Amino acid sequence: MRSLPDWFGIEEDIVSYAAEIETLPTFLSLDAEERAAGFLSLKQHYPQAAEVFVMGIRREWHRRGMGRALLDRAQAYLSERGVEYLQVKTLGPSHPDLNYARTRGFYEAMGFRPLEQMMDLWGEHNPCLLMIKRL
């Protein structure tokens, strides 16, 4: 996550994510040198609903199919367990961040649909967009 400061720039959040994913289903993509190139962690809230808790792809691997492959594997994992809905929370469109505009575009291309922008979940300067997909 520290290698992705445009998405993970708050140290306390990095530490919190790292601690929490220790107990979550996490999928990893490796590059040719067997270094982590991308990861995705899931959190299941109910038998029928889960979320992409955290996902990151090293910048040099963007737009090369790694995010799609990780998400496809995670969705297959969830479908095998009877999960019907997958959600993701990301920075909302009322924030001008271009990196997160691309992130939202990725999730939309993967079939997620915006459900609600919440202005108070992450603080007034970080609007949270909730997106959802039926598996």
C-alpha distance (Angstrom), angle and dihedral (degrees) to the residues before:
residue distance angle dihedral
M1 . . .
R2 3.78 . .
S3 3.81 88.6 .
L4 3.84 87.6 61.4
P5 3.83 103.2 58.9
D6 3.82 93.1 157.0
W7 3.81 88.2 66.5
F8 3.80 103.6 21.9
G9 3.77 105.9 37.8
I10 3.80 100.7 138.1
E11 3.81 112.6 85.4
E12 3.82 95.2 -155.5
D13 3.82 89.5 55.2
I14 3.81 92.3 49.6
V15 3.80 90.7 52.2
S16 3.81 91.5 46.3
Y17 3.82 93.6 48.5
A18 3.82 91.9 46.7
A19 3.79 92.2 51.9
E20 3.78 94.2 46.6
I21 3.81 98.3 47.0
E22 3.80 89.4 59.6
T23 3.81 86.9 81.9
L24 3.83 99.6 34.4
P25 3.80 131.9 86.9
T26 3.80 102.7 -95.3
F27 3.79 128.7 -175.6
L28 3.79 121.9 -155.7
S29 3.79 134.0 -162.7
L30 3.78 119.0 -157.6
D31 3.79 128.9 -156.5
A32 3.83 124.1 -134.2
E33 3.82 90.5 -81.5
E34 3.82 90.2 53.0
R35 3.82 92.5 -110.0
A36 3.78 120.3 140.6
A37 3.78 108.2 -93.4
G38 3.80 98.3 168.3
F39 3.78 143.2 -3.9
L40 3.79 140.9 -171.3
S41 3.81 127.5 -165.3
L42 3.79 125.5 -164.1
K43 3.77 130.9 -151.9
Q44 3.79 119.1 -163.2
H45 3.79 113.5 -151.1
Y46 3.80 100.0 175.0
P47 3.81 133.6 4.7
Q48 3.80 89.7 -96.8
A49 3.83 100.7 35.9
A50 3.81 136.1 57.9
E51 3.77 138.4 160.2
V52 3.76 139.5 -140.0
F53 3.78 92.1 -112.6
V54 3.79 95.8 -172.5
M55 3.79 134.9 -13.0
G56 3.77 132.4 179.1
I57 3.78 135.7 174.4
R58 3.79 122.1 -171.5
R59 3.80 108.3 -109.9
E60 3.81 94.6 -116.8
W61 3.82 88.3 60.5
H62 3.81 96.2 51.5
R63 3.81 116.3 122.0
R64 3.81 92.7 15.5
G65 3.82 99.2 102.1
M66 3.79 98.9 -98.2
G67 3.80 95.8 115.8
R68 3.79 90.8 48.0
A69 3.81 91.3 49.0
L70 3.81 92.6 49.8
L71 3.79 92.1 47.3
D72 3.82 92.0 46.5
R73 3.82 90.6 52.6
A74 3.80 92.2 46.8
Q75 3.82 91.5 49.3
A76 3.81 91.3 49.8
Y77 3.81 89.3 50.4
L78 3.81 90.8 51.6
S79 3.81 94.7 43.8
E80 3.82 89.8 53.1
R81 3.80 86.4 58.1
G82 3.79 95.6 48.4
V83 3.80 97.4 -105.8
E84 3.81 110.9 157.3
Y85 3.81 104.3 -174.8
L86 3.77 134.2 42.8
Q87 3.78 123.0 -167.9
V88 3.77 134.6 -172.9
K89 3.78 131.1 -167.5
T90 3.79 118.1 -148.4
L91 3.78 139.1 158.2
G92 3.80 108.3 -66.2
P93 3.80 127.3 -116.2
S94 3.81 93.4 -110.2
H95 3.83 86.6 72.9
P96 3.84 112.6 80.3
D97 3.85 96.7 -138.4
L98 3.83 108.7 135.9
N99 3.81 94.1 -159.6
Y100 3.79 90.6 58.2
A101 3.81 91.0 44.9
R102 3.83 85.7 61.1
T103 3.80 90.1 45.2
R104 3.81 90.6 54.5
G105 3.80 89.1 47.3
F106 3.80 90.1 53.9
Y107 3.79 92.9 51.4
E108 3.81 91.6 46.4
A109 3.82 89.8 51.3
M110 3.81 87.7 51.7
G111 3.81 90.7 56.6
F112 3.80 101.6 -96.2
R113 3.79 116.7 140.3
P114 3.81 126.8 -155.1
L115 3.77 112.0 -107.0
E116 3.79 106.6 171.4
Q117 3.79 141.4 -14.8
M118 3.80 110.9 -138.5
M119 3.77 116.5 -160.0
D120 3.80 98.0 -170.3
L121 3.82 105.7 44.5
W122 3.82 96.8 82.3
G123 3.78 98.3 15.8
E124 3.78 133.0 -80.9
H125 3.83 94.4 -74.8
N126 3.81 93.9 51.5
P127 3.81 110.4 53.7
C128 3.81 111.9 -163.5
L129 3.79 118.7 -138.6
L130 3.81 114.3 -157.3
M131 3.80 112.3 -152.1
I132 3.80 126.0 -175.7
K133 3.80 138.9 -165.3
R134 3.79 132.5 -171.4
L135 3.79 109.8 -132.4
